[in-house]
Amino acid sequence: MPSHPHEKVARALWKAVSAADLPTLERLTTDDITWHATGRGRRSGVFRGREAVLDHLAGLGEDADSFTSSLEDVLVGD
């Protein structure tokens, strides 16, 4: 069970991403969100703003027949 409020939000956001739950993603993100996608592929980069982040995440689903990932750890701070 998450012990820090930021961890609770991070886990809920990850669950929404994994389920392609757009209403929850819109509720949990802010206009100033920044999403860092590591790697060297065409989907890597830094995405700033709710619209850019949600477009990026939607594109991931469009590009893949299937996608599996897991959230191992959440590091939080005030």
N, C-alpha and C positions, 0 to 999 in steps of 0.2 A: 504494500500500500504506500503510495507516495506520501512523503513526510513534509515536503516543501510545496507551497502553492505553485511555484513555477514548474516543478516537476509534474504536477497534476495536469497543467496546461500542455506541457510538452508531450506527455503520453496521450492525452486526448487528441492533440493535433496529429500525432503519428497514426493513431487509430483511424482518424478521419481520412488521412491521406491513403492509407492502406485499403480503406473501404470505398474510396472515391465518393465520399460523403460531402458534396459541395455545400449544402446549407451549414453544416458544422464547420467546415473550413472557412467559410465567410464569417461565421460568428466568432471563431477563435483568432482570426488574423486581424491585424490593424493596417491602416493605410501606409504606415512606415515600416512594414515587415521587410526583412532582408533574408533571402534564402541562398545559402552557399551550396552549390552542387559541384563536388570535387570531381576530378578526372581530366581527361584530355579530349573527350568526345564532343560531338556537336551539342550535346545537352548539358555540358558542364558550363560553369560560370557563376556569376553573382546576379541575382534577380532582386530588384528593389521595387517595393510597392505591391499591394494586394493583387492588382490585375496582372502584373508581370509574373508573380509567383504562381497564381492559380493557372495562368496560361502555360507556364513551364510544367506544372504538375499534370495538367491535362495532356500535354504533348507526350509525356512519358508513357501514359496509358495508350495513346494512339500508336506509338512506335513499337510497342512490345506485344507479342502474342500472350505472354504471361510475365509476371514480375513477382518475385518473392524476396522479401527482406524482413529483417527483424530488428527491433530496438533492443539493444543490449544494456546500455547505461544512459542515464541522463545526468549531466553535470549542471548544477544550478548555482546561482548566487544572487544576492540582492542587487 
